[in-house]
Amino acid sequence: MKTYLFILLLIALPLSAQAQEQPSLKIPTLVFAGAAVADWSSTGYCEMYLACHESNPMFGWAEPRVGAPAMIAIGGAVDILTVYALRRWMAPAHPKVVRNLLYFGSMVRISLVIRHARTTAH
């Protein structure tokens, strides 16, 4: 009887480990993508129609050199590469960290959209 319990335990342990699925990153990725699109759209509107200037040093250099549309394209490419790198190299080992990073990035992007909306209201 003990042998059967031991065999059942050996079979059940891997099954219970497989039952704890990795958290899906589909929804956090879609939320981040939506927030990024909203941010870049509001940035483009602000740049083109309200004479705003990009204050982010990562992209601010591009505005006077290549213009707002190219700056937005560069920023979108950086967003895509960042999500790809997170999902490709970091997510297999740390899916919860990647999920939280994507949600945090989404919150930051939404705060930028709100800031742009307040800028357009003035």
C-alpha positions as a LaTeX table, in Angstrom:
\begin{tabular}{lrrr}
\hline
Residue & $x$ (\AA) & $y$ (\AA) & $z$ (\AA) \\
\hline
Met1 & 0.00 & 0.00 & 0.00 \\
Lys2 & 2.81 & 2.42 & 0.83 \\
Thr3 & 4.35 & 1.77 & $-2.58$ \\
Tyr4 & 1.13 & 2.76 & $-4.33$ \\
Leu5 & 0.88 & 5.95 & $-2.30$ \\
Phe6 & 4.49 & 6.74 & $-3.10$ \\
Ile7 & 3.88 & 6.21 & $-6.84$ \\
Leu8 & 0.71 & 8.32 & $-6.71$ \\
Leu9 & 2.63 & 11.04 & $-4.91$ \\
Leu10 & 5.37 & 10.97 & $-7.55$ \\
Ile11 & 2.77 & 11.27 & $-10.29$ \\
Ala12 & 0.74 & 13.95 & $-8.50$ \\
Leu13 & 3.64 & 16.29 & $-7.72$ \\
Pro14 & 4.50 & 17.12 & $-11.33$ \\
Leu15 & 0.79 & 17.42 & $-12.16$ \\
Ser16 & 0.21 & 19.86 & $-9.33$ \\
Ala17 & 3.24 & 21.87 & $-10.42$ \\
Gln18 & 1.85 & 22.02 & $-13.96$ \\
Ala19 & $-1.55$ & 23.05 & $-12.65$ \\
Gln20 & $-0.02$ & 26.28 & $-11.37$ \\
Glu21 & 0.10 & 27.96 & $-14.75$ \\
Gln22 & 2.25 & 30.94 & $-15.46$ \\
Pro23 & 0.24 & 34.16 & $-15.45$ \\
Ser24 & $-0.81$ & 35.15 & $-18.92$ \\
Leu25 & 0.80 & 38.30 & $-20.30$ \\
Lys26 & $-1.81$ & 38.90 & $-23.01$ \\
Ile27 & $-3.96$ & 41.34 & $-21.06$ \\
Pro28 & $-1.05$ & 43.32 & $-19.52$ \\
Thr29 & 0.52 & 43.59 & $-22.97$ \\
Leu30 & $-2.74$ & 44.82 & $-24.51$ \\
Val31 & $-3.22$ & 47.31 & $-21.69$ \\
Phe32 & 0.33 & 48.61 & $-22.19$ \\
Ala33 & $-0.16$ & 48.81 & $-25.96$ \\
Gly34 & $-3.40$ & 50.75 & $-25.55$ \\
Ala35 & $-1.80$ & 53.14 & $-23.08$ \\
Ala36 & 1.21 & 53.62 & $-25.36$ \\
Val37 & $-1.01$ & 54.36 & $-28.36$ \\
Ala38 & $-3.02$ & 56.85 & $-26.29$ \\
Asp39 & 0.20 & 58.49 & $-25.07$ \\
Trp40 & 1.77 & 58.78 & $-28.51$ \\
Ser41 & $-1.51$ & 60.02 & $-29.99$ \\
Ser42 & $-1.86$ & 62.73 & $-27.37$ \\
Thr43 & 1.82 & 63.60 & $-27.77$ \\
Gly44 & 1.38 & 63.93 & $-31.54$ \\
Tyr45 & $-1.72$ & 66.08 & $-31.16$ \\
Cys46 & $-0.02$ & 68.29 & $-28.61$ \\
Glu47 & 3.13 & 68.62 & $-30.75$ \\
Met48 & 1.33 & 69.28 & $-34.03$ \\
Tyr49 & $-1.49$ & 71.57 & $-32.95$ \\
Leu50 & $-0.58$ & 73.12 & $-29.62$ \\
Ala51 & 3.15 & 73.78 & $-30.03$ \\
Cys52 & 4.09 & 71.55 & $-27.10$ \\
His53 & 7.59 & 70.20 & $-26.78$ \\
Glu54 & 8.73 & 66.75 & $-25.69$ \\
Ser55 & 10.26 & 66.96 & $-22.22$ \\
Asn56 & 11.44 & 63.34 & $-22.11$ \\
Pro57 & 15.23 & 63.42 & $-22.67$ \\
Met58 & 15.08 & 60.01 & $-24.35$ \\
Phe59 & 13.05 & 61.44 & $-27.24$ \\
Gly60 & 13.36 & 65.21 & $-26.84$ \\
Trp61 & 16.52 & 65.29 & $-28.94$ \\
Ala62 & 14.63 & 63.90 & $-31.93$ \\
Glu63 & 11.94 & 66.55 & $-32.07$ \\
Pro64 & 14.01 & 69.44 & $-33.49$ \\
Arg65 & 16.09 & 67.15 & $-35.72$ \\
Val66 & 13.52 & 64.86 & $-37.35$ \\
Gly67 & 10.14 & 66.29 & $-36.37$ \\
Ala68 & 7.25 & 65.02 & $-34.31$ \\
Pro69 & 6.07 & 62.21 & $-36.64$ \\
Ala70 & 9.51 & 60.60 & $-36.78$ \\
Met71 & 9.96 & 61.06 & $-33.05$ \\
Ile72 & 6.66 & 59.25 & $-32.45$ \\
Ala73 & 7.71 & 56.45 & $-34.81$ \\
Ile74 & 11.02 & 56.09 & $-32.95$ \\
Gly75 & 9.18 & 56.03 & $-29.62$ \\
Gly76 & 6.74 & 53.41 & $-30.88$ \\
Ala77 & 9.63 & 51.25 & $-32.05$ \\
Val78 & 11.26 & 51.57 & $-28.61$ \\
Asp79 & 7.98 & 50.49 & $-26.99$ \\
Ile80 & 7.69 & 47.46 & $-29.26$ \\
Leu81 & 11.30 & 46.41 & $-28.65$ \\
Thr82 & 10.90 & 46.88 & $-24.90$ \\
Val83 & 7.81 & 44.67 & $-24.72$ \\
Tyr84 & 9.44 & 42.09 & $-26.99$ \\
Ala85 & 12.57 & 41.98 & $-24.81$ \\
Leu86 & 10.55 & 41.71 & $-21.61$ \\
Arg87 & 8.41 & 38.90 & $-22.95$ \\
Arg88 & 11.25 & 37.07 & $-24.68$ \\
Trp89 & 13.99 & 37.14 & $-22.06$ \\
Met90 & 12.53 & 38.13 & $-18.72$ \\
Ala91 & 9.03 & 36.60 & $-18.76$ \\
Pro92 & 10.07 & 32.93 & $-18.80$ \\
Ala93 & 11.86 & 33.31 & $-15.47$ \\
His94 & 9.82 & 36.13 & $-13.90$ \\
Pro95 & 6.33 & 36.37 & $-15.44$ \\
Lys96 & 4.81 & 38.18 & $-12.46$ \\
Val97 & 7.52 & 40.84 & $-12.54$ \\
Val98 & 6.93 & 41.39 & $-16.26$ \\
Arg99 & 3.18 & 41.59 & $-15.68$ \\
Asn100 & 3.69 & 44.22 & $-12.98$ \\
Leu101 & 6.16 & 46.17 & $-15.12$ \\
Leu102 & 3.67 & 46.28 & $-17.99$ \\
Tyr103 & 0.91 & 47.50 & $-15.70$ \\
Phe104 & 3.23 & 50.08 & $-14.13$ \\
Gly105 & 4.27 & 51.30 & $-17.58$ \\
Ser106 & 0.59 & 51.56 & $-18.50$ \\
Met107 & $-0.10$ & 53.71 & $-15.44$ \\
Val108 & 2.79 & 56.01 & $-16.32$ \\
Arg109 & 1.52 & 56.32 & $-19.90$ \\
Ile110 & $-2.02$ & 57.09 & $-18.74$ \\
Ser111 & $-0.66$ & 59.80 & $-16.43$ \\
Leu112 & 1.08 & 61.34 & $-19.46$ \\
Val113 & $-2.19$ & 61.26 & $-21.42$ \\
Ile114 & $-3.89$ & 63.04 & $-18.51$ \\
Arg115 & $-1.10$ & 65.63 & $-18.47$ \\
His116 & $-1.54$ & 66.20 & $-22.22$ \\
Ala117 & $-5.30$ & 66.54 & $-21.72$ \\
Arg118 & $-4.74$ & 69.17 & $-19.06$ \\
Thr119 & $-2.32$ & 70.98 & $-21.38$ \\
Thr120 & $-4.94$ & 71.08 & $-24.14$ \\
Ala121 & $-7.56$ & 72.40 & $-21.70$ \\
His122 & $-5.55$ & 75.54 & $-20.92$ \\
\hline
\end{tabular}
